[in-house]
Amino acid sequence: MIDLTFHPEQFARTVERCRQRNIIIPTFRQMRHPETIPPAIVRELEQIGLWDIHPRNLFRITWKNEPVPHGGGYGGVNSMELPSELTGVRARIIALVGKWFPTGSHKVGATFGCLAPTLITGQFDPTFQKAVWPSTGNYCRGGGYVAALLACESIALLPEEMSAERFEWLSQVAGEVIATPGCESNVKEIFDKCWELRKTRDDVVIFNQFDQLGNHLWHYTVTGPAMEEVLKRELTAGQRYAGLVATSGSAGTLGSGDYMKEIVPGSRVAVSEALQCPTLLWNGFGGHRIEGIGDKHVPWIHNLRNTDLVITVDDEATIRLLRLFNEPAGHACLREHGVPAEITDQLHLLGISSIANLVGAIKMAKYYELDADDVILTVFTDSTELYGSRIRELRQRRGDYTTSQALCDMELLHGISRADMQELSHYDRKRIHNLKYYTWIEQQAKPLAELNAQWFDAPAYWGGLHRQVDAIDQLIVRFNEAVGLL
């Protein structure tokens, strides 16, 4: 469970720091139901940009931000449906859109879920400690941002081959930026750097997205209900919810699958990964270009008991579709094949990992032979806004994007097959769960008893975690009362 042990001296210092920095912390309930946010805070937000380093933007950690870059209020869950003319399948594919979070990615929510409980209990002392955010991309961006809003110093830790936009932005927000060797798949190198920091510095606290239960809890508590709201809004008579698809990454977003299985028993949770690094499917390894879904291990916070299907996504497909979705010739080709202009005008909302989620949803629809009465949910983690340098690199390496290339990529999109997938039996799930041992017990010194509890006592382990959200919200209320700004 998340440690909620109280440390009074550090708590007092944190309260005073937040009072001086004008910081009020939102509850999980307010992120889920922003209509409960105090009107005075809503009025303040009318003068604040979505990405501004301002403590009130903590109240914009929600799926319900008005989709504008400055001064927006709240509305319904931001989502987008991609039509069959684009996907090539009859099933409805609907995605929650992450662009309208601060930093342009929903990962800010996961980082809040990790850092906030340590602040409100006095376990993390922002007067001398620094938060370390090991990540393959958006998580360390979100961590640096949320830490800045909460008056905490931070260290961003990510592979050197990530996009230039990530490094440029982090250099302005995080106190330190450390690049580790390799690409998205080189997660162990990140973990090794974390051990080095622990051994050589006494001012660091590691918030590892792959093992932080607050990551899972935020998605269970906030993303899951957002998905439920989208279903209530979109489902028509006779239609049914088939399941959720999300890339493995830190497995945080898969926490929303736990929620959705409670809401719709019998629905499925599918996890996708790069074909070039098929860790879950074949216990494999390798490098790939789907930025932000670091792998070659099974995340500690992945509840394998609730995973039904493993899907692999060819990274070449995501790169080619990135161009199809963002080049003028690609838009023209899509429109000629019946994709409405209002859809092509929104395809910039899909970053590389978002495209991977779309491909995974298409493969899931084909595997289960879903029809027009079935709905698949997924998440568009971030947008093309974070990958402009990648598009420019592709133009340099592969030349101008032509109509003939767009036709080839359209054919690739509609030709996505159900190859390299596995529907999981009980023992398939257990096999993947057991892979956690080598990373988390042997390398990261996690307790073996907890690994076994995740599997053999799953309802108590995961259910107990989910029930902690009320206690955390109560602690946030107590913290805000002590700060005295409300």
Protein Blocks (a to p, Z undefined) as FASTA:
>chain_A
ZZfbdcfklmmmmmmmmmmnopacddfklmmmmmlpcfklmmmmmmpcfklccfklmmmg
cfkbccbfehpacdddddddddfklnopabdcddddfklgghhiaklmmmmmmmmmmmmn
omacfklpccddddfbjmmmmmmmmmmmnopacdddddfkbcfklmmmmmmmmmbdcdde
hdfklmmlmmmmmmmmmmmpckbccddfklmmklmmmmmmmmmmmmmmmmmmmpcghiac
fbdcddfklommmmmmmmmmmmmghiacdddddfklcfklnopacddfbehiaghiacfk
lcfklpcbdcdddfklmmmmmmmmmgmklmmmmmmnopafklmmmmmmpcfklmmmmmmm
mmmmmmnopafkbccddddfbafklmmmmmmmmmmmnopadfklmmmmmmmmmmpccehi
adddfklmmmmmmmmmmmmmmmnopafklmmmmmmmmmmmmmmmmmmmmmmmmmmmmmmm
mnopZZ
